């Protein structure tokens, strides 16, 4: 019997299946991601802080090279990772995935990945409490700490998730699309998180380690959501047919 994620199904069955997968395949592992990020954050902010003072050099280097044009460009780059933008984009993309794929699997995967990245980031900031770089901040500083970067984590989960779905679609497509076309389609979802990371560094909102662990958070949440919601094998339409050697069918 197909999973409700693969059919239009009833809302109650879909929610039950989604919740079951979350509890059994996501929850405990998400706690592991939180503990990993918290451990890294405490080390970076309170144990290895003397060794990592050189990170400030990156922020000061970028501050010294600010221009009105780059200020405007990085404003939009940073805005891509804003919570409001991420929520709206995730909702729109999830709706399109549901309509285009005719099932919930891909949409639920993307929503869970983004929600996980945002949740683990938020929870990690409380025990870490790292101050932001000692340079002029070009964006409003939210009450959360500098470690890790929530903008970068959410952007990695959203746009990295789109890249993963594109790769899976390419693998299952017959005939496969040309390599140059696949590479071109992957440019945007893979470059956007990098652009957000550079923008946050330029605008003085994060250290290099903050954005690096932000990417790690997004990747781990993507892997966890993919394991829970994308790993089921596709139905084999050839099963039940007789082989050319005369093997008995399973009809």
N, C-alpha and C positions, 0 to 999 in steps of 0.2 A: 504494500500500500504506500503510495507516495506521501512524502511529508507535506504538511500544509504550507511549508515554505516554497514548495514547487507547484502549488496549485492556487487557484483563486480562493477555494476553501471558505470555511466559516471563520469569522473573526475570533470566536472563542477558541477554536482549534489552533489557529495561528498563534494566538497569544500564549496558549498552553505550551505549544512546541517551542516557541521562542524562549519562554521562561525556563522550561526544562533544560534546554541547551545552556542557558546562561548560568543556572545554578550548578549544573554538573560539569560544565566545560570551561566556564569563564571566571566565576566568582573567586575561587581559591587562588587561581593563577593570577588574577588581577591584584589580589592581596600581595602576592609575591613581587609583582612589578612595583607596587607602592613601597614595599620594604626595601627593594633594591634601590629605587630612586632616593628614598629617605637616607639610606646608608651612604650613598654617594654624596648626597647633599651635605650631610653632617661632616663627612670627611673634607669636602671642598671648602665649606664655609667656616668650620671650627677646628679642624685638625691640620689640614694642609694649607691653610690660608696664607701663611708666610711664604711657602714654596710657590704659591700661585699668584703672588703679587704682580708678577710680570704680565698677567692678563690685562691689567690696567693700561699697559703700553698700547695694546690693540685699540682700546677705546680712545685713548688720547691721540693716537695716530689718526684715527678716523675723524675725531672732532676737529683736528687741525686742518683737515681737508674738506670741511663742509662748504658747500656753495648753495645759493638759492635753488639752483636747478636740482642738485642732488637732494636737498631738503624736501622739495616737492615730490621727487621720484620715490624717495624712501618713505614718504608719508603714505603714499598709496600702497607701497610694498608692505608696510607695517599693518595698514588697514585690512589687507587681505586676511590676516590672521586674527582680527578682532572677533570677540565672541559673537556679536550680533551678525557679522558677515558669515562666519562659519555656520551658525545655526540656519540662517536663511539659505545658504548654498547647499548645505546638507539636505534640507527639506526639499529643495527644488530637484536636486540630483537624484535623491531617493525616489521621488515621485516619477521622474523620467525613467529610472531603472525599472520601476514596477510596471510602467506602461509598455516599455520596449521589450522587456524580458517576459512579460506575462506571468510573473511569479514574484514572490516576496524575497527569495533567498539573497540576491545581490543587494537589495535595498536595506534589508535588516542588517546584513554584514556591515555596510557602510555606516549606518546609524550607530550600531554598537561600537564600532571602532572609534568613531569620533567622540562618542559619549565616554568611553573608557579613557581616552587620552586626556579629556578635559577633567574627568573626575580624579584620576591619579595625580595629575598636575596640581589640582587644587588642594588635595589632601597632603601632598608632599610639602607644600609651601609652609604649612603651619609649624611642623617641628624644625624645619631648616632655618627659616627666617634670615635669609641672606640679604644684606643691604645691596642696593643697586650701585653701579659703578660711579666713582666720584668725578663725574663729568656732567655737563649741562644735559638735562633730559629734554628731548624735543617732543615727547609724548606725555600725557598725564600718567603719573605713576599710580597704578592700582594699589590697594592695601596689601596685596599678596607679595611675597618675597621675590627676589630676582631669580631664584633657582627652583625648578628649571623653567625654561621659557614655555609658557602656555600657548602663545601665538604659534611658535614653531611646532610644538607637539600636535596641536589641532590641525595645522596646515599639512603636516606630514601624514596624519591619519586620513584626512579627507582626500587630498590630491594623490598621495601614495596609494590609497585604496582604489582610486579611479585607474591608476596605472596598473595595479594588480588585476583588476577586472578586465582591462583592455588586453593584457597578456593572456589571461585565461580564455577570453573570447577568441583571440587570435589562434590559440592552440587548438580550439575545438572547431574552428571555421574551416570549411572545405569549399574551394581551395584556399590555402593560407594566403594572406595578403603579402605583397612584396616587403622585403626587409626595410627598404628605405621609407616606405609609407608607415610601417609600424614605428620606426625610430622617430619619424616626424610627429606622429600622434602622441608619442610618449614624452616629447620635449616639455610640453606645458605642465603636465601633472608632476613631473620630476623636478623641474626647475623652480616652480612656485615656492615650495618649502625653503629652498636655498635662498631665493630672493627675500623671503620673509626673515630668514636668519640674518642675512647681511643688513637688511633695513633696521632690525632691532639693535644690532651692534652699532651701526652708524648713528642711530638716534640716541645712543647712550643708555638704553634700557636694560641691557644684559651684558654679562661677560661671555667670553668665548665658550667656557665650560657650560654655561647656562643653555646656550642654543644647541650645543652638541648633545647634551643629555635630553634636551627637548626633542631632537630628532630620534634619539634612542627610545624615548617614551612612545613616540608615534609609531615607530617600527614594531616595538614589542606589542603594542595594543592592536596593530594591524594583524600581526601573526596570530595573536590569541583569537581575535574575531574570525579570521580566516579558518583557523582550526575548528572553531565551533560551528560555523555557518556555511563554509564553502567546501569542506573536505568530503562530503558525501559523494560517492561516484555517480556519474551520469548513467541513466538507464541504458543498458546495452540492447539496442533494437535488434541485434542479430541473434540474441539468445533464443533458444527454442527452435531454431532452424536446423535442418539436416546439414551435416557437413558433406563435402564433396566425396569423402571416403565411404559414405553410406551409413554414418553413425546414426543411431536412433534419435529422433526428435524428442523434446520435452513438452510437446503439446498436451 
